């Protein structure tokens, strides 16, 4: 597998200004080279809504008009994109992320763990589980923001073959530990690449800290953004995520955080 060109576009969405936000997403995709470009959680509509009715006005079906426009930009650039948006499915509202390629929507993830914050106070819990998307780029798992606080979610994706965990987020200033430490830990403990794309700017009385990052399978930070709107780009060899045995000193110091598991003793993890 060739090296994957990975870009994180740290935008500052405007609440309820879908067309304005979409234009910046499309520009971000058009400015990308073939590879994967990731945008923040709720990059299309914003996050800080005060009611479900208000949020539903800016939710869309997937596929839908906005994902169609993003897919057109993907065809122009040859890139794939992961974009956070509010998804409407009948009367249900999901905090979702769409995986979009040159041929259109290739998959969708619905946020499974919902904090009492922003639109998540009114959203429906995700009902699609933790799918791994097998793409020409590699095997991709998607989580959204608070999901990254649950080690079980990341481990489920790793055990299903994910090589890269993509994490669109809306981390405010109070989420320092989640932003600066959780991506590194999730990467190291699962021997998987993690790309966390946070938003910038202010919305609904919250300031967002940016600081998007890409971590390798050992938890080392390959690229990190600052606080404002920006783009970070790096290249990763996703095949490295499949080599779970880490050999520090052959025959004397070797680790395998997947092979050394003892799942027969972990039953408590799946009991309520």
Number of C-alpha atoms within 10 A of each C-alpha: 9 11 13 16 18 21 26 30 24 30 24 22 27 20 21 19 13 18 13 14 20 19 15 17 26 20 12 22 29 18 13 24 17 17 20 23 27 28 30 32 32 26 29 30 26 28 25 20 21 14 14 16 11 12 23 18 12 18 20 20 15 20 17 12 11 20 25 17 16 28 27 20 25 27 18 16 17 18 24 30 30 26 22 29 29 29 26 20 12 7 7 13 25 25 26 25 31 23 24 26 25 19 12 19 20 17 18 21 25 25 26 20 18 20 11 8 12 18 24 21 15 20 20 19 16 17 11 11 13 19 18 23 20 15 12 10 18 19 19 21 25 31 26 27 23 18 19 24 15 12 14 13 19 24 18 17 24 24 12 14 20 27 27 29 26 25 30 31 27 27 26 20 13 12 12 13 11 17 25 16 11 19 27 25 19 25 26 19 17 26 27 31 29 29 28 32 34 32 32 25 18 15 17 13 7 14 16 22 22 29 23 30 25 31 25 24 26 18 22 15 18 15 18 21 20 15 16 16 17 17 19 19 18 14 15 18 16 23 15 14 22 14 12 16 15 15 12 10 9 8 7 7 9 11 13 15 13 15 9 9 10 8 8 6 8 10 8 7 9 7 6 4
